[in-house]
Amino acid sequence: MHRDYQNNNQTELENLTGYIVREGEKLGVATPAYRKIYETLKKP
C-alpha cells in the first residue's frame, strides 16, 4: 500500500483502514489511531 500511495496508484485504504473506522463507528468503538491514519492518507 505504501508503494502504491507513493506512486499515486490505487491503494487498499478504503478496504483496510476505512473499513476499521466505519465498523468502529457502527459498533461504538473508538479507533483514534486508525481514524488519524485514514484521514491523513485520504487527503489528496
N, CA, C and O atoms as a Tripos MOL2 file, in Angstrom:
@<TRIPOS>MOLECULE
protein
  176   175    44     0     0
PROTEIN
NO_CHARGES

@<TRIPOS>ATOM
      1 N           0.8270   -1.1730    0.0000 N.3       1 MET1
      2 CA          0.0000    0.0000    0.0000 C.3       1 MET1
      3 C           0.8760    1.2440    0.0000 C.2       1 MET1
      4 O           0.5650    2.2160   -0.6870 O.2       1 MET1
      5 N           1.9490    1.2290    0.7470 N.am      2 HIS2
      6 CA          2.8310    2.4020    0.8130 C.3       2 HIS2
      7 C           3.4220    2.7200   -0.5610 C.2       2 HIS2
      8 O           3.4600    3.8790   -0.9740 O.2       2 HIS2
      9 N           3.8720    1.7010   -1.2500 N.am      3 ARG3
     10 CA          4.4510    1.9090   -2.5840 C.3       3 ARG3
     11 C           3.3910    2.4520   -3.5470 C.2       3 ARG3
     12 O           3.6640    3.3690   -4.3210 O.2       3 ARG3
     13 N           2.1920    1.8870   -3.4980 N.am      4 ASP4
     14 CA          1.1080    2.3870   -4.3490 C.3       4 ASP4
     15 C           0.7900    3.8390   -4.0280 C.2       4 ASP4
     16 O           0.5900    4.6490   -4.9330 O.2       4 ASP4
     17 N           0.7450    4.1690   -2.7520 N.am      5 TYR5
     18 CA          0.4450    5.5400   -2.3310 C.3       5 TYR5
     19 C           1.5110    6.4990   -2.8580 C.2       5 TYR5
     20 O           1.1810    7.5620   -3.3830 O.2       5 TYR5
     21 N           2.7740    6.1350   -2.7210 N.am      6 GLN6
     22 CA          3.8700    6.9810   -3.1850 C.3       6 GLN6
     23 C           3.8330    7.1800   -4.6950 C.2       6 GLN6
     24 O           4.2170    8.2400   -5.1900 O.2       6 GLN6
     25 N           3.3780    6.1750   -5.4280 N.am      7 ASN7
     26 CA          3.3350    6.2550   -6.8870 C.3       7 ASN7
     27 C           1.9870    6.7230   -7.4250 C.2       7 ASN7
     28 O           1.7110    6.6020   -8.6190 O.2       7 ASN7
     29 N           1.1500    7.2560   -6.5380 N.am      8 ASN8
     30 CA         -0.1830    7.7580   -6.9060 C.3       8 ASN8
     31 C          -1.0450    6.6870   -7.5710 C.2       8 ASN8
     32 O          -1.8570    6.9910   -8.4440 O.2       8 ASN8
     33 N          -0.8660    5.4380   -7.1570 N.am      9 ASN9
     34 CA         -1.7060    4.3440   -7.6370 C.3       9 ASN9
     35 C          -2.8330    4.0880   -6.6460 C.2       9 ASN9
     36 O          -2.7950    4.5660   -5.5120 O.2       9 ASN9
     37 N          -3.8230    3.3410   -7.0740 N.am     10 GLN10
     38 CA         -4.9360    2.9850   -6.1990 C.3      10 GLN10
     39 C          -4.4100    2.1300   -5.0420 C.2      10 GLN10
     40 O          -3.5750    1.2480   -5.2360 O.2      10 GLN10
     41 N          -4.9100    2.4070   -3.8450 N.am     11 THR11
     42 CA         -4.4890    1.6580   -2.6580 C.3      11 THR11
     43 C          -5.6830    0.9280   -2.0540 C.2      11 THR11
     44 O          -6.8160    1.0510   -2.5200 O.2      11 THR11
     45 N          -5.3980    0.1760   -1.0160 N.am     12 GLU12
     46 CA         -6.4370   -0.5430   -0.2790 C.3      12 GLU12
     47 C          -6.9250    0.2780    0.9190 C.2      12 GLU12
     48 O          -7.4690   -0.2860    1.8690 O.2      12 GLU12
     49 N          -6.7400    1.5720    0.8860 N.am     13 LEU13
     50 CA         -7.0850    2.4350    2.0150 C.3      13 LEU13
     51 C          -8.5230    2.2380    2.4690 C.2      13 LEU13
     52 O          -8.7780    2.0500    3.6580 O.2      13 LEU13
     53 N          -9.4530    2.2790    1.5410 N.am     14 GLU14
     54 CA        -10.8670    2.1280    1.8980 C.3      14 GLU14
     55 C         -11.1690    0.7330    2.4220 C.2      14 GLU14
     56 O         -11.9220    0.5770    3.3830 O.2      14 GLU14
     57 N         -10.5870   -0.2760    1.7950 N.am     15 ASN15
     58 CA        -10.8840   -1.6580    2.1680 C.3      15 ASN15
     59 C         -10.2310   -2.0820    3.4740 C.2      15 ASN15
     60 O         -10.7440   -2.9790    4.1440 O.2      15 ASN15
     61 N          -9.1490   -1.4860    3.8480 N.am     16 LEU16
     62 CA         -8.4560   -1.8820    5.0750 C.3      16 LEU16
     63 C          -8.6970   -0.8720    6.1980 C.2      16 LEU16
     64 O          -9.3810   -1.1760    7.1750 O.2      16 LEU16
     65 N          -8.1430    0.3090    6.0550 N.am     17 THR17
     66 CA         -8.2140    1.2990    7.1230 C.3      17 THR17
     67 C          -9.6080    1.9080    7.2380 C.2      17 THR17
     68 O         -10.1350    2.0550    8.3410 O.2      17 THR17
     69 N         -10.2000    2.2600    6.1090 N.am     18 GLY18
     70 CA        -11.5460    2.8280    6.1210 C.3      18 GLY18
     71 C         -12.5590    1.8740    6.7210 C.2      18 GLY18
     72 O         -13.4680    2.2930    7.4380 O.2      18 GLY18
     73 N         -12.4040    0.6000    6.4300 N.am     19 TYR19
     74 CA        -13.3040   -0.4220    6.9740 C.3      19 TYR19
     75 C         -13.2650   -0.4240    8.5000 C.2      19 TYR19
     76 O         -14.3150   -0.4530    9.1430 O.2      19 TYR19
     77 N         -12.0850   -0.3940    9.0790 N.am     20 ILE20
     78 CA        -11.9440   -0.3890   10.5440 C.3      20 ILE20
     79 C         -12.6260    0.8360   11.1370 C.2      20 ILE20
     80 O         -13.3310    0.7280   12.1400 O.2      20 ILE20
     81 N         -12.4260    1.9870   10.5320 N.am     21 VAL21
     82 CA        -13.0350    3.2220   11.0330 C.3      21 VAL21
     83 C         -14.5620    3.1340   10.9610 C.2      21 VAL21
     84 O         -15.2510    3.4700   11.9240 O.2      21 VAL21
     85 N         -15.0810    2.6870    9.8350 N.am     22 ARG22
     86 CA        -16.5450    2.5990    9.6710 C.3      22 ARG22
     87 C         -17.1610    1.5650   10.6120 C.2      22 ARG22
     88 O         -18.2140    1.8160   11.2000 O.2      22 ARG22
     89 N         -16.5300    0.4290   10.7590 N.am     23 GLU23
     90 CA        -17.0490   -0.5950   11.6730 C.3      23 GLU23
     91 C         -17.0000   -0.1020   13.1220 C.2      23 GLU23
     92 O         -17.9210   -0.3540   13.8990 O.2      23 GLU23
     93 N         -15.9390    0.5870   13.4740 N.am     24 GLY24
     94 CA        -15.8430    1.1560   14.8160 C.3      24 GLY24
     95 C         -16.9840    2.1230   15.0870 C.2      24 GLY24
     96 O         -17.5700    2.1180   16.1700 O.2      24 GLY24
     97 N         -17.2950    2.9530   14.0970 N.am     25 GLU25
     98 CA        -18.4140    3.8920   14.2490 C.3      25 GLU25
     99 C         -19.7250    3.1410   14.4510 C.2      25 GLU25
    100 O         -20.5200    3.4970   15.3200 O.2      25 GLU25
    101 N         -19.9500    2.1110   13.6550 N.am     26 LYS26
    102 CA        -21.1950    1.3350   13.7650 C.3      26 LYS26
    103 C         -21.3320    0.6710   15.1320 C.2      26 LYS26
    104 O         -22.4270    0.5930   15.6900 O.2      26 LYS26
    105 N         -20.2120    0.1960   15.6610 N.am     27 LEU27
    106 CA        -20.2360   -0.5520   16.9200 C.3      27 LEU27
    107 C         -19.9970    0.3190   18.1480 C.2      27 LEU27
    108 O         -20.0390   -0.1730   19.2760 O.2      27 LEU27
    109 N         -19.7490    1.6000   17.9360 N.am     28 GLY28
    110 CA        -19.4940    2.4970   19.0540 C.3      28 GLY28
    111 C         -18.1160    2.3020   19.6810 C.2      28 GLY28
    112 O         -17.9280    2.5530   20.8720 O.2      28 GLY28
    113 N         -17.1600    1.8550   18.8790 N.am     29 VAL29
    114 CA        -15.8000    1.6200   19.3590 C.3      29 VAL29
    115 C         -14.8870    2.6960   18.7770 C.2      29 VAL29
    116 O         -14.8190    2.8740   17.5610 O.2      29 VAL29
    117 N         -14.1980    3.3960   19.6420 N.am     30 ALA30
    118 CA        -13.2870    4.4450   19.1770 C.3      30 ALA30
    119 C         -12.0640    3.8190   18.5050 C.2      30 ALA30
    120 O         -11.5010    2.8420   18.9980 O.2      30 ALA30
    121 N         -11.6720    4.3880   17.3910 N.am     31 THR31
    122 CA        -10.4880    3.9280   16.6660 C.3      31 THR31
    123 C          -9.6180    5.1410   16.3180 C.2      31 THR31
    124 O          -9.4060    5.4340   15.1410 O.2      31 THR31
    125 N          -9.1180    5.8410   17.3300 N.am     32 PRO32
    126 CA         -8.4180    7.1050   17.0660 C.3      32 PRO32
    127 C          -7.1720    6.9700   16.1970 C.2      32 PRO32
    128 O          -6.9300    7.8290   15.3490 O.2      32 PRO32
    129 N          -6.3890    5.9370   16.3770 N.am     33 ALA33
    130 CA         -5.1800    5.7910   15.5560 C.3      33 ALA33
    131 C          -5.5570    5.5130   14.0990 C.2      33 ALA33
    132 O          -5.0050    6.1190   13.1810 O.2      33 ALA33
    133 N          -6.4990    4.5940   13.8970 N.am     34 TYR34
    134 CA         -6.9280    4.2930   12.5340 C.3      34 TYR34
    135 C          -7.5740    5.5100   11.8880 C.2      34 TYR34
    136 O          -7.3460    5.7840   10.7090 O.2      34 TYR34
    137 N          -8.3760    6.2370   12.6490 N.am     35 ARG35
    138 CA         -9.0370    7.4380   12.1070 C.3      35 ARG35
    139 C          -8.0070    8.4570   11.6630 C.2      35 ARG35
    140 O          -8.1370    9.0410   10.5870 O.2      35 ARG35
    141 N          -6.9910    8.6780   12.4710 N.am     36 LYS36
    142 CA         -5.9580    9.6640   12.1240 C.3      36 LYS36
    143 C          -5.2170    9.2330   10.8530 C.2      36 LYS36
    144 O          -4.9890   10.0460    9.9570 O.2      36 LYS36
    145 N          -4.8470    7.9630   10.7820 N.am     37 ILE37
    146 CA         -4.1730    7.4490    9.5840 C.3      37 ILE37
    147 C          -5.0830    7.5980    8.3700 C.2      37 ILE37
    148 O          -4.6590    8.0780    7.3180 O.2      37 ILE37
    149 N          -6.3230    7.1870    8.5240 N.am     38 TYR38
    150 CA         -7.2870    7.2470    7.4220 C.3      38 TYR38
    151 C          -7.4810    8.6660    6.9180 C.2      38 TYR38
    152 O          -7.4160    8.9100    5.7140 O.2      38 TYR38
    153 N          -7.7160    9.5900    7.8120 N.am     39 GLU39
    154 CA         -7.9490   10.9820    7.4070 C.3      39 GLU39
    155 C          -6.7080   11.6060    6.7800 C.2      39 GLU39
    156 O          -6.8150   12.3990    5.8440 O.2      39 GLU39
    157 N          -5.5400   11.2560    7.2880 N.am     40 THR40
    158 CA         -4.2960   11.8000    6.7270 C.3      40 THR40
    159 C          -4.0510   11.2640    5.3240 C.2      40 THR40
    160 O          -3.7170   12.0300    4.4200 O.2      40 THR40
    161 N          -4.2110    9.9730    5.1330 N.am     41 LEU41
    162 CA         -3.9500    9.3770    3.8280 C.3      41 LEU41
    163 C          -5.0330    9.7100    2.7980 C.2      41 LEU41
    164 O          -4.7780    9.6940    1.5940 O.2      41 LEU41
    165 N          -6.2250   10.0070    3.2740 N.am     42 LYS42
    166 CA         -7.3290   10.3010    2.3540 C.3      42 LYS42
    167 C          -7.1680   11.6680    1.6790 C.2      42 LYS42
    168 O          -7.7260   11.9070    0.6080 O.2      42 LYS42
    169 N          -6.4100   12.5500    2.3050 N.am     43 LYS43
    170 CA         -6.1830   13.8770    1.7200 C.3      43 LYS43
    171 C          -5.3710   13.7340    0.4410 C.2      43 LYS43
    172 O          -4.4140   12.9620    0.3830 O.2      43 LYS43
    173 N          -5.7640   14.4900   -0.5870 N.am     44 PRO44
    174 CA         -5.0370   14.3940   -1.8760 C.3      44 PRO44
    175 C          -3.6140   14.8970   -1.8030 C.2      44 PRO44
    176 O          -2.8990   14.8730   -2.8050 O.2      44 PRO44
@<TRIPOS>BOND
     1     1     2 1
     2     2     3 1
     3     3     4 2
     4     3     5 am
     5     5     6 1
     6     6     7 1
     7     7     8 2
     8     7     9 am
     9     9    10 1
    10    10    11 1
    11    11    12 2
    12    11    13 am
    13    13    14 1
    14    14    15 1
    15    15    16 2
    16    15    17 am
    17    17    18 1
    18    18    19 1
    19    19    20 2
    20    19    21 am
    21    21    22 1
    22    22    23 1
    23    23    24 2
    24    23    25 am
    25    25    26 1
    26    26    27 1
    27    27    28 2
    28    27    29 am
    29    29    30 1
    30    30    31 1
    31    31    32 2
    32    31    33 am
    33    33    34 1
    34    34    35 1
    35    35    36 2
    36    35    37 am
    37    37    38 1
    38    38    39 1
    39    39    40 2
    40    39    41 am
    41    41    42 1
    42    42    43 1
    43    43    44 2
    44    43    45 am
    45    45    46 1
    46    46    47 1
    47    47    48 2
    48    47    49 am
    49    49    50 1
    50    50    51 1
    51    51    52 2
    52    51    53 am
    53    53    54 1
    54    54    55 1
    55    55    56 2
    56    55    57 am
    57    57    58 1
    58    58    59 1
    59    59    60 2
    60    59    61 am
    61    61    62 1
    62    62    63 1
    63    63    64 2
    64    63    65 am
    65    65    66 1
    66    66    67 1
    67    67    68 2
    68    67    69 am
    69    69    70 1
    70    70    71 1
    71    71    72 2
    72    71    73 am
    73    73    74 1
    74    74    75 1
    75    75    76 2
    76    75    77 am
    77    77    78 1
    78    78    79 1
    79    79    80 2
    80    79    81 am
    81    81    82 1
    82    82    83 1
    83    83    84 2
    84    83    85 am
    85    85    86 1
    86    86    87 1
    87    87    88 2
    88    87    89 am
    89    89    90 1
    90    90    91 1
    91    91    92 2
    92    91    93 am
    93    93    94 1
    94    94    95 1
    95    95    96 2
    96    95    97 am
    97    97    98 1
    98    98    99 1
    99    99   100 2
   100    99   101 am
   101   101   102 1
   102   102   103 1
   103   103   104 2
   104   103   105 am
   105   105   106 1
   106   106   107 1
   107   107   108 2
   108   107   109 am
   109   109   110 1
   110   110   111 1
   111   111   112 2
   112   111   113 am
   113   113   114 1
   114   114   115 1
   115   115   116 2
   116   115   117 am
   117   117   118 1
   118   118   119 1
   119   119   120 2
   120   119   121 am
   121   121   122 1
   122   122   123 1
   123   123   124 2
   124   123   125 am
   125   125   126 1
   126   126   127 1
   127   127   128 2
   128   127   129 am
   129   129   130 1
   130   130   131 1
   131   131   132 2
   132   131   133 am
   133   133   134 1
   134   134   135 1
   135   135   136 2
   136   135   137 am
   137   137   138 1
   138   138   139 1
   139   139   140 2
   140   139   141 am
   141   141   142 1
   142   142   143 1
   143   143   144 2
   144   143   145 am
   145   145   146 1
   146   146   147 1
   147   147   148 2
   148   147   149 am
   149   149   150 1
   150   150   151 1
   151   151   152 2
   152   151   153 am
   153   153   154 1
   154   154   155 1
   155   155   156 2
   156   155   157 am
   157   157   158 1
   158   158   159 1
   159   159   160 2
   160   159   161 am
   161   161   162 1
   162   162   163 1
   163   163   164 2
   164   163   165 am
   165   165   166 1
   166   166   167 1
   167   167   168 2
   168   167   169 am
   169   169   170 1
   170   170   171 1
   171   171   172 2
   172   171   173 am
   173   173   174 1
   174   174   175 1
   175   175   176 2
@<TRIPOS>SUBSTRUCTURE
     1 MET1         2 RESIDUE 1 A MET
     2 HIS2         6 RESIDUE 1 A HIS
     3 ARG3        10 RESIDUE 1 A ARG
     4 ASP4        14 RESIDUE 1 A ASP
     5 TYR5        18 RESIDUE 1 A TYR
     6 GLN6        22 RESIDUE 1 A GLN
     7 ASN7        26 RESIDUE 1 A ASN
     8 ASN8        30 RESIDUE 1 A ASN
     9 ASN9        34 RESIDUE 1 A ASN
    10 GLN10       38 RESIDUE 1 A GLN
    11 THR11       42 RESIDUE 1 A THR
    12 GLU12       46 RESIDUE 1 A GLU
    13 LEU13       50 RESIDUE 1 A LEU
    14 GLU14       54 RESIDUE 1 A GLU
    15 ASN15       58 RESIDUE 1 A ASN
    16 LEU16       62 RESIDUE 1 A LEU
    17 THR17       66 RESIDUE 1 A THR
    18 GLY18       70 RESIDUE 1 A GLY
    19 TYR19       74 RESIDUE 1 A TYR
    20 ILE20       78 RESIDUE 1 A ILE
    21 VAL21       82 RESIDUE 1 A VAL
    22 ARG22       86 RESIDUE 1 A ARG
    23 GLU23       90 RESIDUE 1 A GLU
    24 GLY24       94 RESIDUE 1 A GLY
    25 GLU25       98 RESIDUE 1 A GLU
    26 LYS26      102 RESIDUE 1 A LYS
    27 LEU27      106 RESIDUE 1 A LEU
    28 GLY28      110 RESIDUE 1 A GLY
    29 VAL29      114 RESIDUE 1 A VAL
    30 ALA30      118 RESIDUE 1 A ALA
    31 THR31      122 RESIDUE 1 A THR
    32 PRO32      126 RESIDUE 1 A PRO
    33 ALA33      130 RESIDUE 1 A ALA
    34 TYR34      134 RESIDUE 1 A TYR
    35 ARG35      138 RESIDUE 1 A ARG
    36 LYS36      142 RESIDUE 1 A LYS
    37 ILE37      146 RESIDUE 1 A ILE
    38 TYR38      150 RESIDUE 1 A TYR
    39 GLU39      154 RESIDUE 1 A GLU
    40 THR40      158 RESIDUE 1 A THR
    41 LEU41      162 RESIDUE 1 A LEU
    42 LYS42      166 RESIDUE 1 A LYS
    43 LYS43      170 RESIDUE 1 A LYS
    44 PRO44      174 RESIDUE 1 A PRO
